[in-house]
Each structure stands twice: as C-alpha cells, then as structure tokens.
C-alpha cells in the first residue's frame, strides 16, 4: 500500500469522524435540555457536514488515482 493510499484512507476516516460529531450535535437539537439546545449552532453543524462530505469525496478520488 502506498503512502498516498494510506493518507487517503486516513482522510476518509477523519471525514467520517467529523460527520459523526456534527450529526450528534444536530441530533441534540431540539432536546429536552434547553441548555444543550442553546449550545448547538445548526448553521455551523451544517457547514461541518458539507466539509466532511467534500473531504470524503476528495479522499475517495485521491484513493482512486493512487490505485491506478
């Protein structure tokens, strides 16, 4: 396995982690605990979801190129 493939796989894993964190925060809204709701910035979490999607796609493309 080449270094480029390893980095791409790590990037995919990082994207998944970022996506899961943002999804967990979004799932807290609206919650029964109003203090938790006040701490969730939906626009920031939506941006995090988009960034994780873009990062995932870029790493998948890099992985495809590394496999050629």
Number of C-alpha atoms within 10 A of each C-alpha: 7 9 9 15 18 13 14 21 17 13 21 21 14 15 22 17 13 18 20 15 15 20 15 11 16 19 12 15 17 12 12 9 10 11 9 13 17 11 11 17 12 14 10 12 19 15 12 19 20 13 15 22 17 13 19 21 15 15 22 17 13 17 20 12 11 15 11 5
